[in-house]
Amino acid sequence: MLTQSLLQATPFLNKLIGRAIVIKLGGSALGSHDTALADIVALTRLGVRAVIVHGGGAAISEWIRRIGKEPRFVNGLRVTDADTMEIVTMVLAGKVNKELVAQLNGLGGRAVGISGLDGGLIRAQRVSQELELVGEVREIDASLLEVILEADTIPVVAPIALGDNGECLNVNADTAAAAVAVALGAERLVFLTDVVGVYAEDGQLIARLTREKAQQMIDQGIISGGMIPKVEACMRAVESVRLAQIVDGRVPHALMRELFTKRNVGTTFVLDERRWEHE
């Protein structure tokens, strides 16, 4: 692991001390996050304000099957009826959230688990009648996060939102993470997932992408499937967040490598090339 003395010597640290970074832990990568959580604890000790937004899709699907139902998706979004919403709430705000909090605290950190319902953090509106209790993020009230961060504590956020009629809504974790990063004026948004990054049509990993180029790749079908929500979240975030990144969380200490060096292990999104050149 990178030592504290090395981190203190690097010029990248000064840009992060006292600033917020939002880290989205992908549900499918939650089993590979041991170094990520240790890195997050180390970052907070160095004065970085870390916020975690997590997924948990695989665990939700497993519990849905346990009650004899089959998970259903439309355009990559989970159809969420009342029974499914109960499971989403129990798994995300309960099991997954509290396991992450326990591990962070066990590593010597100080973490607290919340959901988007707490303090009206995430407000959403229903996407469509077909998807039922699936929400699209409408508003972020980051005041509760600010209180937690001021207490030198790591907020761990489950992506469940408050609907217009006071109901619980299931929201995409990638979208929620981007919206939280924008609301906080975060320095970085990092998606730690189980993919290496964005690939070009020739199969080569793309180290950095402007928002304009990323949109072209979506329109051309080069970026497709489950990568679209992540890429679109990064594209929205870089309007306010200096850098957004999709990083292979399976690489040991990938988070530290991305934050403190230019040896990319994923894809970095910038608003335009000029912003990258001044890094």
BAFI-3210 file (N, C-alpha, C; in Angstrom, 3 decimals, decimal comma, padded with zeros to 6 digits):
// residues 279
n [1|2|3|4|5|6|7|8|9|10|11|12|13|14|15|16|17|18|19|20|21|22|23|24|25|26|27|28|29|30|31|32|33|34|35|36|37|38|39|40|41|42|43|44|45|46|47|48|49|50|51|52|53|54|55|56|57|58|59|60|61|62|63|64|65|66|67|68|69|70|71|72|73|74|75|76|77|78|79|80|81|82|83|84|85|86|87|88|89|90|91|92|93|94|95|96|97|98|99|100|101|102|103|104|105|106|107|108|109|110|111|112|113|114|115|116|117|118|119|120|121|122|123|124|125|126|127|128|129|130|131|132|133|134|135|136|137|138|139|140|141|142|143|144|145|146|147|148|149|150|151|152|153|154|155|156|157|158|159|160|161|162|163|164|165|166|167|168|169|170|171|172|173|174|175|176|177|178|179|180|181|182|183|184|185|186|187|188|189|190|191|192|193|194|195|196|197|198|199|200|201|202|203|204|205|206|207|208|209|210|211|212|213|214|215|216|217|218|219|220|221|222|223|224|225|226|227|228|229|230|231|232|233|234|235|236|237|238|239|240|241|242|243|244|245|246|247|248|249|250|251|252|253|254|255|256|257|258|259|260|261|262|263|264|265|266|267|268|269|270|271|272|273|274|275|276|277|278|279]
n.u [000,849|000,343|002,346|001,802|003,658|004,503|002,164|001,835|003,860|003,166|002,014|-000,650|-002,229|-002,687|-004,713|-006,899|-007,277|-009,550|-011,557|-014,465|-014,877|-016,752|-017,531|-018,604|-019,614|-019,892|-022,576|-022,056|-019,407|-019,003|-017,937|-015,256|-014,038|-012,163|-009,587|-010,408|-012,081|-010,230|-008,543|-010,274|-010,677|-008,037|-007,804|-009,598|-008,254|-006,203|-007,385|-009,244|-012,576|-014,662|-017,367|-019,554|-021,524|-023,547|-024,274|-026,113|-027,321|-027,070|-027,438|-030,042|-031,485|-031,011|-032,435|-035,015|-035,494|-035,570|-038,102|-039,604|-039,960|-039,091|-036,499|-037,151|-036,387|-036,346|-034,977|-032,571|-033,277|-034,593|-037,715|-039,903|-042,050|-044,393|-043,682|-041,046|-039,901|-039,904|-037,949|-035,746|-035,406|-034,845|-032,489|-030,672|-030,721|-030,495|-028,999|-026,702|-025,795|-025,249|-023,347|-021,188|-020,716|-019,981|-017,594|-015,974|-015,776|-014,546|-012,071|-010,914|-011,997|-014,517|-017,746|-021,079|-024,244|-026,715|-029,775|-031,192|-033,566|-033,243|-033,298|-034,394|-032,586|-032,329|-034,581|-037,119|-038,867|-041,387|-040,382|-041,817|-045,018|-044,794|-042,393|-043,032|-042,271|-039,858|-037,548|-036,564|-033,884|-034,627|-033,999|-031,410|-030,716|-028,139|-027,524|-027,569|-025,495|-023,350|-023,267|-022,554|-020,032|-018,643|-018,307|-016,166|-016,725|-017,608|-020,086|-022,289|-024,196|-027,315|-029,064|-031,969|-034,892|-036,998|-040,287|-042,715|-045,143|-044,487|-043,644|-041,348|-038,761|-036,991|-033,868|-031,455|-028,171|-025,829|-026,696|-027,604|-025,205|-023,784|-025,473|-025,295|-022,571|-022,478|-024,167|-022,682|-020,544|-018,260|-014,803|-013,960|-015,546|-015,822|-016,288|-016,166|-015,946|-016,654|-015,567|-013,057|-013,004|-013,913|-014,088|-012,649|-013,747|-011,936|-011,194|-009,393|-008,528|-009,809|-008,205|-008,945|-011,873|-013,750|-016,815|-018,234|-017,116|-017,772|-020,566|-020,841|-019,880|-021,855|-024,054|-023,211|-023,297|-021,086|-020,522|-022,525|-025,356|-025,032|-023,039|-023,879|-025,536|-023,535|-021,640|-023,241|-023,851|-021,315|-020,887|-022,851|-021,947|-019,428|-019,949|-019,982|-018,278|-014,790|-013,345|-014,493|-014,587|-014,344|-013,422|-011,510|-012,341|-011,319|-008,618|-005,887|-005,829|-006,787|-008,169|-006,418|-004,377|-005,619|-006,292|-003,895|-001,916|-000,998|-001,239|-003,399|-006,001|-008,358|-011,050|-011,083|-013,205|-013,629|-014,642|-013,663|-010,721|-008,938|-009,231|-008,138|-005,467|-004,521|-004,231]
n.v [-001,196|002,306|004,452|006,636|008,696|008,878|009,696|012,211|013,566|013,882|016,018|015,835|015,449|017,877|019,051|017,712|017,723|018,572|018,714|017,295|013,967|011,749|008,404|005,766|002,603|-000,212|-002,528|-005,114|-005,300|-005,405|-007,470|-007,268|-005,213|-004,815|-003,513|-001,045|-000,009|000,196|002,079|004,273|004,827|005,557|007,857|009,627|010,024|011,545|013,906|014,141|014,447|011,961|010,441|007,753|006,138|003,415|000,409|-002,638|-004,544|-007,294|-008,666|-007,874|-009,103|-011,769|-012,049|-011,497|-013,743|-015,594|-015,292|-016,436|-015,068|-013,652|-011,490|-008,506|-006,455|-003,366|-001,797|-001,817|-000,958|-001,837|-003,309|-002,314|-003,360|-003,257|-005,374|-005,882|-003,412|-003,448|-005,404|-004,170|-001,984|-003,304|-004,733|-002,820|-000,455|-001,790|-004,602|-004,470|-001,807|-001,622|-003,608|-002,520|-000,226|-001,454|-002,731|-000,545|000,822|-001,192|-001,161|000,957|003,354|005,964|005,709|006,243|004,954|005,809|006,455|007,700|008,637|009,743|012,752|013,866|013,595|012,556|013,308|012,217|011,571|009,500|007,335|005,958|004,435|001,774|000,924|001,187|001,585|003,039|005,630|008,860|010,954|014,038|016,108|017,078|017,332|018,299|018,902|017,236|015,472|017,261|017,896|015,404|015,031|017,202|016,280|014,659|012,131|009,295|009,307|006,752|005,942|004,661|004,148|005,023|006,813|009,639|009,896|012,007|011,704|010,849|008,228|005,413|005,247|003,430|004,189|004,664|003,833|004,859|007,249|008,545|008,855|010,634|012,878|013,521|014,154|016,469|018,169|018,499|019,847|018,407|017,398|015,138|012,410|009,036|005,970|002,887|-000,193|-003,381|-003,444|-002,589|-000,099|002,323|001,172|001,619|001,314|-000,380|-002,023|-001,066|000,291|003,384|006,100|008,709|010,745|013,242|014,985|015,459|013,601|011,200|011,217|010,980|008,371|006,913|007,481|006,210|003,601|002,388|002,623|000,874|-000,910|-001,783|000,065|002,529|004,031|004,644|006,107|008,234|009,363|010,236|012,123|014,046|014,828|016,095|018,673|020,111|018,842|018,368|016,154|013,019|009,515|006,171|003,251|000,293|-001,557|-003,939|-003,957|-003,894|-001,304|000,564|002,964|004,748|004,834|006,123|008,603|009,751|009,538|009,648|007,295|005,755|003,476|003,110|004,882|008,336|011,117|014,318|017,766|019,192|019,066|021,030|021,275|018,880|019,248|021,077|019,688]
n.w [000,000|-000,652|001,232|004,073|004,229|001,580|000,355|001,525|000,333|-002,293|-004,936|-005,598|-003,362|-002,024|-003,502|-002,677|000,094|002,566|000,704|-000,876|-001,990|-003,957|-003,839|-005,656|-004,945|-006,761|-006,997|-008,011|-007,531|-004,879|-003,436|-003,776|-002,494|-000,509|-000,345|-001,224|000,796|002,885|001,736|001,608|004,326|004,963|003,387|004,663|007,038|006,147|005,683|003,643|002,507|002,386|000,673|000,422|-001,969|-002,529|-004,416|-004,931|-006,435|-007,185|-004,772|-004,176|-006,285|-005,631|-003,207|-004,102|-005,649|-003,634|-002,542|-004,416|-006,802|-010,011|-010,966|-012,817|-015,607|-017,385|-020,029|-018,630|-016,099|-012,925|-012,602|-010,172|-008,026|-005,229|-003,453|-004,294|-003,708|-000,934|-000,485|-001,728|000,012|002,454|001,783|000,658|002,401|004,739|005,041|003,105|003,429|006,201|006,530|005,117|006,672|009,086|008,308|007,557|010,019|011,440|010,264|011,419|010,756|010,819|010,407|009,160|008,391|006,048|004,220|001,134|002,035|004,538|006,234|003,988|001,905|-000,790|-003,231|-005,412|-008,531|-010,000|-012,642|-014,685|-015,342|-015,964|-014,775|-012,149|-008,826|-009,318|-009,274|-010,568|-009,946|-008,534|-006,810|-004,567|-001,181|000,479|003,093|005,393|004,790|004,867|007,583|008,661|007,442|008,503|011,031|010,801|009,740|007,765|005,403|004,397|001,807|000,943|-002,068|-001,967|-002,484|-001,600|-002,569|-004,321|-003,042|-000,557|-000,646|-000,776|-003,164|-005,636|-006,794|-009,427|-008,619|-009,746|-010,942|-008,645|-007,211|-008,874|-008,741|-006,022|-005,864|-007,458|-005,972|-003,648|-004,638|-005,275|-005,479|-006,887|-008,604|-008,299|-009,772|-008,568|-009,848|-011,486|-013,968|-016,374|-017,625|-020,122|-023,411|-026,647|-030,098|-031,267|-029,251|-027,410|-024,229|-023,148|-021,877|-021,164|-021,531|-023,154|-022,498|-024,841|-026,695|-025,425|-025,628|-028,373|-028,708|-027,396|-029,010|-031,331|-030,596|-029,513|-026,820|-024,670|-023,231|-019,783|-019,283|-020,110|-018,173|-016,244|-017,725|-018,621|-016,152|-015,361|-017,386|-016,787|-014,283|-014,655|-015,357|-013,065|-011,261|-010,957|-012,023|-013,233|-012,823|-014,050|-012,629|-012,275|-009,711|-008,850|-008,945|-006,772|-004,413|-006,207|-005,990|-004,636|-006,520|-008,661|-007,547|-006,691|-008,563|-012,079|-013,324|-014,859|-014,086|-015,259|-016,822|-017,304|-017,097|-018,475|-018,699|-020,878|-022,982|-022,141|-019,423|-018,510|-019,315|-017,504|-015,241]
ca.u [000,000|001,072|002,526|001,340|004,706|004,483|000,992|002,055|004,836|002,657|001,276|-002,070|-002,950|-003,104|-005,954|-007,988|-007,458|-010,679|-012,546|-015,259|-014,891|-017,861|-017,098|-019,717|-019,225|-020,831|-023,120|-021,405|-018,010|-018,949|-017,118|-013,841|-013,797|-011,396|-008,594|-011,108|-012,511|-009,025|-008,085|-011,188|-010,333|-006,760|-008,064|-010,214|-007,207|-005,364|-008,132|-010,161|-013,969|-015,146|-018,771|-019,784|-022,859|-023,354|-025,321|-026,409|-028,275|-026,986|-028,045|-031,490|-032,006|-030,965|-033,538|-036,268|-035,679|-035,890|-039,542|-040,262|-040,203|-037,946|-036,245|-037,499|-035,718|-036,729|-033,898|-031,544|-033,809|-035,354|-039,134|-039,961|-043,392|-044,373|-042,895|-039,642|-039,437|-039,606|-036,655|-034,738|-035,175|-034,184|-031,139|-029,786|-030,625|-030,185|-027,877|-025,495|-025,346|-024,683|-022,107|-020,136|-020,426|-019,243|-016,232|-015,235|-015,464|-013,588|-010,760|-010,435|-012,665|-015,714|-018,733|-022,489|-025,041|-027,990|-030,334|-031,650|-034,754|-032,857|-033,146|-034,811|-031,353|-032,606|-035,990|-037,232|-040,193|-041,494|-039,918|-042,912|-045,966|-044,292|-041,336|-043,669|-041,631|-038,512|-037,523|-035,513|-033,470|-035,131|-033,398|-030,525|-030,501|-026,880|-027,222|-027,251|-024,145|-022,396|-023,156|-021,789|-018,647|-018,038|-017,984|-015,078|-017,360|-017,861|-021,471|-022,473|-025,546|-028,094|-029,809|-033,429|-035,295|-038,325|-041,149|-043,553|-046,251|-043,933|-043,320|-039,953|-038,514|-035,722|-033,195|-030,192|-027,092|-024,893|-027,301|-027,613|-023,836|-023,457|-026,251|-024,702|-021,290|-022,775|-024,727|-021,605|-019,427|-017,143|-013,604|-013,924|-016,540|-015,132|-017,089|-015,383|-016,824|-015,963|-015,110|-011,794|-013,278|-014,589|-013,251|-012,880|-014,272|-010,868|-010,926|-008,403|-009,045|-009,684|-007,746|-009,752|-012,954|-014,515|-018,254|-018,667|-016,705|-018,544|-021,904|-020,710|-019,725|-023,174|-024,888|-022,720|-023,460|-019,817|-020,851|-023,871|-025,732|-024,899|-022,084|-024,509|-025,857|-022,311|-021,059|-024,118|-023,670|-020,041|-021,073|-023,580|-021,173|-018,276|-020,359|-019,701|-017,192|-013,615|-013,070|-015,288|-013,773|-014,774|-012,180|-011,594|-012,172|-010,674|-007,178|-005,544|-005,582|-007,092|-008,604|-005,224|-003,653|-006,317|-006,309|-002,584|-000,970|-001,641|-001,199|-004,807|-006,456|-009,725|-011,338|-011,353|-014,049|-013,411|-015,547|-012,958|-009,301|-008,191|-009,266|-007,155|-004,112|-004,110|-004,103]
ca.v [000,000|003,561|004,866|007,986|009,659|009,076|010,494|013,587|014,194|014,046|017,258|015,579|015,455|019,228|019,360|016,932|017,972|019,428|018,638|016,070|013,054|010,800|007,109|004,847|001,194|-000,972|-003,705|-006,341|-005,294|-005,261|-008,529|-007,035|-003,836|-004,762|-002,436|000,228|000,500|000,609|003,321|005,344|005,175|006,284|009,188|010,491|010,381|012,560|015,146|014,130|014,227|010,882|010,035|006,509|005,743|002,014|-000,379|-003,909|-005,191|-008,749|-009,118|-007,673|-010,162|-013,028|-012,080|-011,581|-015,158|-016,350|-015,245|-017,107|-014,174|-013,479|-010,065|-008,020|-005,202|-002,687|-000,861|-001,804|-000,521|-002,892|-003,096|-002,349|-003,334|-003,037|-006,436|-005,659|-002,223|-003,880|-006,087|-003,140|-001,225|-004,161|-005,110|-001,659|000,360|-002,678|-005,542|-003,990|-000,562|-001,832|-004,376|-001,564|000,594|-002,288|-002,947|000,717|001,056|-002,223|-000,771|002,129|004,558|006,378|005,746|006,166|004,551|006,480|006,287|008,959|009,077|010,441|014,191|014,250|013,719|012,364|013,348|011,705|011,395|008,216|007,347|005,551|003,506|000,421|000,601|001,282|002,401|003,461|007,084|009,643|011,958|015,380|017,115|016,616|018,225|017,773|019,467|016,155|015,010|018,262|017,726|014,182|015,279|018,121|015,478|013,748|010,830|008,894|008,912|005,623|006,262|003,703|004,943|004,963|008,216|010,025|010,300|013,190|011,375|010,279|006,816|005,059|004,955|002,813|005,026|004,143|004,265|005,689|008,573|009,144|009,265|011,833|013,998|013,868|014,825|017,819|018,953|018,796|020,527|017,503|017,470|013,948|011,351|007,814|004,753|001,660|-001,229|-004,610|-003,327|-001,842|001,270|002,435|000,693|002,121|000,309|-001,337|-002,823|-000,436|001,079|004,829|006,655|009,869|011,057|014,460|014,754|015,435|012,342|010,131|011,227|010,425|006,922|006,368|007,593|005,243|002,257|001,849|002,479|000,302|-001,732|-001,273|001,166|003,813|004,845|005,146|007,146|009,402|009,985|010,960|013,271|015,077|015,295|016,947|020,065|020,752|018,122|018,562|014,911|011,837|008,378|004,778|002,603|-001,139|-001,737|-005,226|-003,705|-003,482|000,119|001,328|004,316|005,551|005,016|007,122|009,917|010,304|009,401|009,691|005,950|005,412|002,087|003,180|005,971|009,618|012,016|015,741|018,597|019,394|018,727|022,068|020,982|017,819|019,760|021,850|018,789]
ca.w [000,000|-000,610|002,611|004,378|003,891|000,140|000,025|001,947|-000,552|-003,644|-005,148|-005,798|-002,091|-001,673|-004,194|-002,108|001,522|002,864|-000,368|-000,901|-003,126|-003,871|-004,342|-005,843|-004,909|-007,564|-006,330|-008,464|-007,106|-003,423|-002,854|-004,079|-002,083|000,738|-000,377|-001,417|002,093|003,605|001,121|002,010|005,705|004,914|002,831|005,674|008,005|005,508|005,576|002,507|002,926|001,519|000,721|-000,325|-002,430|-002,908|-005,051|-004,290|-007,329|-007,161|-003,520|-004,308|-007,152|-004,878|-002,240|-004,850|-006,018|-002,419|-002,292|-005,527|-007,938|-010,899|-011,208|-014,154|-015,961|-018,617|-020,399|-017,599|-014,805|-012,271|-012,343|-008,712|-007,450|-003,780|-002,817|-004,630|-002,983|000,438|-000,512|-002,017|001,245|003,449|001,353|000,496|003,612|005,851|004,963|002,416|004,047|007,540|006,384|004,740|007,855|010,042|007,821|007,656|011,430|011,833|009,731|012,145|010,308|011,548|009,331|009,526|007,250|005,853|002,887|000,574|002,765|005,764|006,060|002,641|001,128|-002,221|-003,616|-006,790|-009,090|-010,690|-014,026|-015,562|-014,740|-016,214|-013,807|-010,835|-007,788|-009,724|-009,288|-011,200|-008,970|-008,829|-005,938|-003,493|-000,040|001,007|004,414|006,330|004,451|005,351|009,038|008,903|007,032|009,472|012,218|010,405|009,616|006,375|005,126|003,486|001,357|000,153|-003,041|-001,881|-002,497|-001,146|-003,680|-004,123|-002,147|000,664|-000,810|-001,057|-004,572|-005,976|-007,788|-009,937|-007,734|-010,514|-011,053|-007,309|-006,864|-009,637|-008,210|-004,729|-006,135|-007,950|-004,870|-002,701|-005,291|-004,989|-006,303|-007,744|-008,544|-008,704|-009,816|-008,399|-010,363|-011,872|-015,352|-016,429|-018,042|-021,414|-024,507|-027,998|-031,027|-031,565|-028,066|-026,553|-023,115|-023,321|-020,604|-020,818|-022,465|-022,954|-022,521|-026,239|-027,296|-024,802|-026,218|-029,720|-028,603|-027,062|-030,218|-032,312|-030,063|-029,002|-025,400|-024,676|-022,084|-018,430|-019,186|-020,449|-016,990|-015,617|-018,578|-018,569|-014,836|-015,423|-018,271|-016,047|-013,129|-014,969|-015,469|-011,772|-010,600|-011,810|-012,733|-012,923|-013,250|-013,927|-012,218|-011,974|-008,273|-008,543|-008,864|-005,410|-004,162|-007,426|-005,625|-004,372|-007,778|-009,466|-006,911|-006,377|-009,673|-013,399|-013,896|-014,864|-014,143|-015,740|-017,749|-016,663|-017,876|-018,238|-019,482|-022,144|-022,901|-021,447|-017,991|-018,276|-019,515|-016,334|-014,077]
c.u [000,875|001,160|002,045|002,395|004,744|003,314|001,196|003,012|004,267|001,888|-000,218|-002,859|-003,473|-004,417|-007,154|-008,257|-008,594|-011,770|-013,271|-014,959|-016,034|-017,422|-018,320|-019,172|-020,291|-021,285|-022,403|-019,953|-017,876|-018,127|-015,637|-013,354|-012,872|-010,359|-009,266|-011,522|-011,321|-008,492|-008,968|-010,906|-009,034|-006,957|-008,645|-009,200|-006,279|-006,109|-009,051|-011,563|-014,612|-016,616|-018,910|-021,261|-022,702|-024,555|-025,572|-027,369|-028,265|-027,652|-029,566|-032,109|-032,040|-032,137|-034,894|-036,546|-036,039|-037,382|-040,324|-040,593|-038,941|-037,744|-036,583|-036,862|-036,284|-035,671|-032,879|-032,019|-034,714|-036,818|-039,355|-041,398|-043,267|-043,534|-041,402|-039,091|-039,120|-038,239|-035,531|-034,388|-034,415|-032,736|-030,217|-029,613|-030,277|-028,893|-026,614|-024,934|-024,643|-023,425|-020,939|-019,737|-019,600|-017,795|-015,386|-014,840|-014,462|-012,176|-010,201|-011,040|-013,826|-016,783|-020,137|-023,288|-026,381|-028,548|-030,749|-032,906|-034,384|-032,597|-033,609|-033,631|-031,595|-034,115|-036,093|-038,680|-040,222|-041,097|-041,070|-043,829|-045,462|-043,268|-041,826|-042,858|-040,153|-038,534|-036,366|-035,170|-033,928|-034,384|-032,516|-030,447|-029,298|-026,580|-026,880|-025,851|-023,093|-022,195|-022,298|-020,309|-017,933|-017,649|-016,882|-015,563|-017,665|-019,337|-021,499|-023,938|-026,146|-029,013|-031,309|-033,903|-036,711|-039,133|-042,027|-044,693|-045,784|-043,594|-041,813|-039,822|-037,114|-035,057|-031,870|-029,039|-026,069|-025,403|-027,293|-026,233|-023,441|-024,186|-025,708|-023,391|-021,502|-023,265|-023,662|-020,511|-018,154|-015,985|-013,547|-015,175|-015,877|-016,105|-016,144|-016,288|-016,012|-015,666|-013,894|-012,039|-014,028|-013,616|-013,646|-013,367|-013,224|-010,469|-009,897|-009,085|-008,794|-009,351|-008,557|-010,734|-013,524|-015,995|-018,758|-018,339|-017,504|-019,952|-021,873|-020,633|-021,029|-024,062|-024,502|-022,857|-022,178|-019,912|-022,297|-024,145|-025,560|-023,894|-022,750|-024,871|-024,620|-021,708|-021,931|-024,014|-022,376|-020,172|-021,818|-022,711|-020,095|-018,665|-020,003|-018,516|-015,978|-013,301|-014,046|-014,588|-014,508|-013,510|-012,441|-011,290|-011,528|-009,163|-006,844|-005,192|-005,798|-007,475|-007,410|-004,456|-004,295|-006,212|-004,939|-001,521|-001,727|-001,529|-002,621|-005,037|-007,911|-009,857|-011,717|-012,151|-013,753|-014,385|-014,962|-011,478|-008,504|-008,143|-008,249|-005,735|-003,614|-003,986|-002,658]
c.v [001,234|004,040|006,290|009,017|009,939|009,959|011,959|014,312|014,507|015,342|017,057|015,707|016,836|019,622|018,699|017,223|018,968|019,423|017,304|015,263|012,066|009,516|006,212|003,424|000,393|-002,226|-004,977|-006,417|-005,268|-006,358|-008,304|-005,699|-003,729|-003,647|-001,088|000,815|000,949|001,924|004,496|005,788|005,978|007,703|010,128|010,905|011,462|013,873|015,252|013,778|013,213|010,589|008,777|006,423|004,324|001,449|-001,650|-004,735|-006,700|-009,317|-008,960|-008,789|-011,501|-013,135|-012,117|-013,036|-015,995|-016,328|-015,780|-016,231|-014,087|-011,981|-009,697|-006,659|-004,671|-001,633|-000,691|-001,365|-001,604|-002,488|-003,331|-002,212|-003,219|-004,089|-006,220|-004,462|-002,565|-004,541|-005,094|-002,374|-002,057|-004,452|-003,903|-000,884|-000,479|-003,441|-004,942|-002,756|-000,815|-002,706|-003,464|-000,700|-000,200|-002,485|-001,679|001,007|000,036|-001,933|000,477|003,432|004,910|006,610|005,679|005,857|005,262|006,064|007,650|009,485|009,978|011,918|014,678|014,418|013,610|012,376|012,982|011,698|010,098|008,358|007,039|004,610|002,071|-000,004|000,683|002,154|002,676|004,970|007,652|010,791|013,339|016,449|016,437|017,700|017,684|018,226|018,389|015,609|015,971|018,134|016,512|014,395|016,208|017,396|014,464|012,303|010,559|008,554|007,769|005,635|005,136|004,489|004,658|006,393|008,400|010,531|011,480|012,946|010,700|008,807|006,636|004,722|004,393|003,663|004,390|004,704|005,141|007,124|009,288|009,647|010,542|013,049|014,457|014,628|016,264|018,703|019,359|019,671|019,729|017,739|016,323|013,107|010,111|006,643|003,563|000,493|-002,440|-004,626|-002,419|-000,377|001,248|002,024|001,349|000,975|-000,744|-002,173|-002,254|000,378|002,561|005,445|007,877|010,183|012,423|014,106|014,624|014,104|011,173|010,062|010,664|008,905|006,241|006,363|006,558|003,804|001,621|001,656|002,012|-000,415|-001,030|-000,151|002,512|004,623|005,425|006,293|008,401|010,125|010,790|012,225|014,401|015,683|016,292|018,388|020,829|020,144|018,143|017,322|013,831|010,639|007,056|003,953|001,139|-001,364|-003,045|-005,078|-003,254|-001,997|000,974|002,760|005,228|005,825|006,125|008,517|010,563|010,105|009,624|008,340|005,382|003,904|002,059|004,306|007,221|010,497|013,461|016,522|018,878|019,134|019,774|021,805|019,903|018,362|020,536|020,992|018,708]
c.w [000,000|000,826|002,821|004,006|002,397|-000,263|000,392|001,006|-001,926|-003,802|-005,304|-004,499|-001,744|-002,329|-003,531|-000,640|001,731|001,814|-000,310|-002,150|-002,891|-004,551|-004,444|-005,883|-005,644|-006,858|-006,713|-008,042|-005,589|-002,761|-003,039|-003,536|-000,875|000,729|-000,557|-000,073|002,934|003,057|001,534|003,442|005,740|004,396|003,878|006,738|007,469|005,278|004,385|003,017|001,982|001,772|-000,129|-000,704|-002,966|-003,642|-004,255|-005,119|-007,276|-005,911|-003,571|-005,145|-006,428|-003,915|-002,930|-005,231|-004,795|-002,110|-003,489|-006,710|-008,777|-011,134|-012,643|-014,391|-017,277|-018,907|-019,280|-016,229|-014,231|-012,117|-010,851|-008,231|-005,926|-003,055|-003,063|-003,870|-001,535|000,500|-000,780|-000,741|002,264|003,071|001,292|001,790|004,840|005,647|004,346|003,105|005,371|007,503|006,010|005,928|008,861|009,595|007,903|009,099|011,941|011,351|010,411|011,680|011,215|010,487|009,894|008,265|007,205|004,489|002,370|001,228|003,937|005,487|004,704|001,703|-000,372|-002,427|-005,091|-007,230|-009,891|-012,152|-014,981|-014,811|-014,870|-015,169|-012,361|-009,878|-008,086|-009,887|-010,076|-010,256|-009,424|-008,052|-004,891|-002,428|000,716|002,432|005,437|006,061|004,975|006,848|009,362|008,565|007,998|010,749|011,922|010,322|008,143|006,207|004,114|003,074|000,528|-000,771|-003,059|-001,695|-001,958|-002,333|-003,324|-003,151|-000,861|000,572|-001,025|-002,536|-004,741|-007,067|-008,200|-009,116|-008,456|-010,612|-009,709|-006,918|-007,588|-009,076|-006,859|-004,927|-006,595|-006,804|-003,858|-003,311|-005,111|-005,949|-007,306|-007,542|-009,097|-008,628|-009,705|-008,773|-010,792|-013,366|-015,374|-016,759|-019,353|-022,514|-025,827|-028,880|-031,354|-030,355|-027,123|-025,448|-023,379|-021,964|-020,191|-021,939|-022,129|-023,018|-023,961|-026,907|-026,727|-025,400|-027,630|-029,672|-028,205|-028,306|-031,267|-031,833|-029,566|-027,493|-025,343|-023,363|-020,753|-018,266|-019,430|-019,196|-016,304|-016,408|-018,550|-017,236|-014,795|-016,267|-017,572|-014,952|-013,510|-015,302|-014,196|-011,044|-011,517|-012,632|-012,287|-013,540|-013,074|-013,748|-011,903|-010,495|-007,885|-008,448|-007,448|-005,348|-005,404|-007,100|-005,392|-005,655|-008,615|-008,868|-006,824|-007,446|-010,966|-014,104|-013,872|-014,876|-014,598|-016,749|-016,968|-017,615|-017,488|-019,101|-020,857|-021,914|-022,122|-019,949|-017,647|-018,346|-018,312|-015,084|-013,617]
res [m|l|t|q|s|l|l|q|a|t|p|f|l|n|k|l|i|g|r|a|i|v|i|k|l|g|g|s|a|l|g|s|h|d|t|a|l|a|d|i|v|a|l|t|r|l|g|v|r|a|v|i|v|h|g|g|g|a|a|i|s|e|w|i|r|r|i|g|k|e|p|r|f|v|n|g|l|r|v|t|d|a|d|t|m|e|i|v|t|m|v|l|a|g|k|v|n|k|e|l|v|a|q|l|n|g|l|g|g|r|a|v|g|i|s|g|l|d|g|g|l|i|r|a|q|r|v|s|q|e|l|e|l|v|g|e|v|r|e|i|d|a|s|l|l|e|v|i|l|e|a|d|t|i|p|v|v|a|p|i|a|l|g|d|n|g|e|c|l|n|v|n|a|d|t|a|a|a|a|v|a|v|a|l|g|a|e|r|l|v|f|l|t|d|v|v|g|v|y|a|e|d|g|q|l|i|a|r|l|t|r|e|k|a|q|q|m|i|d|q|g|i|i|s|g|g|m|i|p|k|v|e|a|c|m|r|a|v|e|s|v|r|l|a|q|i|v|d|g|r|v|p|h|a|l|m|r|e|l|f|t|k|r|n|v|g|t|t|f|v|l|d|e|r|r|w|e|h|e]
***
